[in-house]
Amino acid sequence: MTTETQTATETLGDSARNELVVCGRKLLEFGLLSQTSGNISIKLPNDDVYITPSSMEYDRIKNEDIVVVGLDGKVRQGSRVPSSETPLHCLVYETRPDVSAIVHTHSPYATTLAVMGMSIPAVHYMIAVLRTTTIEVAAYATYGTEELARNVRDAFVAPSKAVLIANHGLVAVGSTLKEAADAAQAVETLAGLYIRSLTIGKPNILSDEQMAEVFAKYEKKPA
Ligand SMILES: [Zn+2]
C-alpha cells in the first residue's frame, strides 16, 4: 500500500468512526436503538469493516471504541470486543457487494411483527424505498451465531434493503450509513402502519401492478 493510499484509507476510517458514533446516538434518540441492543457498521472499499463494540450504551460510544474487523470477522484494530452480530454483518457484506453499511435494530413495531413471523407487505407505496414489495422474515437462530448470519443471508435477496429476523429484530442496509439508517426507520414506520391497520380490520395491500408504477416513478425521481 502506498503512503497516499494509506492516508486516504485512514481518513475514510476516521470518518467511518465518526459517522457510526453520530448515527448511533441519532438512532437511540429516535427510539430505533435502545441501551446496548442493535449494532451498526460501515464497510470501506478495502473491506475493512468498522463496527460498534459489544455491550456498550450508544450514548457512551466514542470514536476510539469502534472496532475494525476483516470480512472474516477477525479484529484488525481496536481494544473493544466487536458486536456479537459481527458474523451477520460480515456475511451480508460478502454476499451483497451493493451494501456498504448495515443497521441492525430491535425497534418495537418491526420486532413485534418478527415475533409473529409476519412479513411486511406493500401496505404503503413508500415500501419502494426499500427496493422490495415485501419485507421477508429470516428464520430464528440464537443471536450472534453463524447460523443466524446464514438465515439472514438466505432471506435477504438483492436489491431488497431490509429483512426482519424472527423473534429478534431487523437488518437494514444501504450504500451509505444514512441510507441504511433511513431504511431501518422506514421499516419501523411500515411495521407501525401495518400493525395499526390490522387492529382495525383487513388492510388493503397494494398490487404488484400498483407497485410497478411506483418503482417506475421512483427510478426517475426518488420520493
Ligand atoms: Zn440483535
Boltz pocket constraint, residues with backbone or C-beta under 6 A from the ligand:
constraints:
  - pocket:
      binder: B
      contacts: [[A, 37], [A, 38], [A, 85], [A, 104], [A, 105], [A, 106], [A, 143], [A, 168], [A, 169]]
      max_distance: 6.0
